[in-house]
Amino acid sequence: MLLNDGQVLMGCPGCDLLVVSEKLGAGESGYCPRCGTKIVSAPRRDLATIILCFSLAGLLFYIPAIFSPLLTMDAMGLTDQGSILKGAITFYHAGFSLVAVVVLLTSVLLPLVKHLLLFTASLTLQFGYRPRWIGYLLRLYNNLWEWGMDEVYLIGIMVTLIKVHSMATIHYEIGFFAFLGLVVCTVGLSLCYNPHYFWGNVDQSQVKGDGIEGMFVADSARESGLMLCHDCLLLFKEPGHTAGGPLVCPRCESPAHFRKNNSLTRTWALLIAATILFFPANFLPIMSVTFLGSVEQSTIMDGILYFFNHGSFGIGVIILTASIFVPLFKMVGLFLILLSIHFKWESWLRHKTAMLRFIVFIGRWSMLDIFVIALLCALVDFSVISSVAAAPAVSYFSGVVVLTMLAAHAFDSRLLWDTKP
């Protein structure tokens, strides 16, 4: 929001504090003095060109990365190949339809959508056009970016290679190297994407903040009658209206609200559901291995112990962290945050807000185990001699990952600070 003296008033998405932003140099960022959330950052160079190059390269890598074989496994004179798409299909054929949909979305469809969205937005801006529909693309990317998990899948490939290298000869196919390129481009997009830069170029006008010159920085946006859009980060005084519809942001037209609707109710429901699923996810078998007619089932902890017993302590720690510690940390952390609001605990608010940001950041990495199983099922299928199949816990574990991610996003961290007088 532009003040009369030329300064820009911004709202913190983490705690709702109003902050007058100073002019930032290239590469500098501004953080909330109360909760530590990043509020604004200034790019070092023209990001549209960089994003355009990364997204275009990612689109070129996409087809061979997803549809071509990643690896060929040669054991006892038999060969089999595994690809990203085949990993999702094997879950469907095994009767785990919901897991197949989750894997298909996170490893096949959404990585493509992410690159397409930013390619279209950056290409349009490169030619100097600023059509209104670019805002819809940026909103969609903002809500979908973390659900495309090709970089998590890459770690899953590495874990799979360590798990099977002693049992067979592995040949790297073109899909593997194309997938490496795709992941590099995805990481490049994540590191370079700057919402403030893109939204500033899409809509270069500033909403006027007439009549608020006497506002103190210590005020919250809601107490001052201002709303902060979580999609485009615009702070505005008077929300726009659609004909007979709800309040909307005047820049991106996303629903406008002081706090997320029914945030606590939705977070509690999702978190309780995830907690219920956590127990069968860890105590039921998640993978079944058949060798010469003998079937051996293993739980998540059995897989972790396998790596420890074979000297792969690093991989064992990674799996232990991603599959056990991360879901447990997310659930305990969210329970602590919700109880803090219920009992109006006013201490450690900055630390709880930082913990929530960390929970959102690490949520997707719990999919690692699911991707490892998907690739093993696709790669190790030698009929009656040897094969790998998913077991019942895979559905419960997928549910834990998805529900905890949804719970973290349903929660509005500003509710923590509302308890502070």
Secondary structure, 3 states (H helix, E strand, C coil): CECCCCCEEEECCCCCEEEEECCCCCCCEEECCCCCCEEEECCCCCHHHHHHHHHHHHHHHHHHHHHCCCEEEEECCEEEEECHHHHHHHHHHCCCHHHHHHHHHHHHHHHHHHHHHHHHHHHHHHCCCCCCCHHHHHHHHHHHHHHCCHHHHHHHHHHHHHHHCCCCEEEECHHHHHHHHHHHHHHHHHHHCCHHHHHHHHCCCCCECCCCCCCCCCCECCCCCCEECCCCCCEECCCEECCCCCEECCCCCCECCCCCCCHHHHHHHHHHHHHHHHHHHHHCCCEEEEECCEEEEECHHHHHHHHHHCCCHHHHHHHHHHHHHHHHHHHHHHHHHHHHHHCCCCCCHHHHHHHHHHHHHHHHHHHHHHHHHHHHHHHCEECCCEEEEECCHHHHHHHHHHHHHHHHHHCCCHHHHHCCC
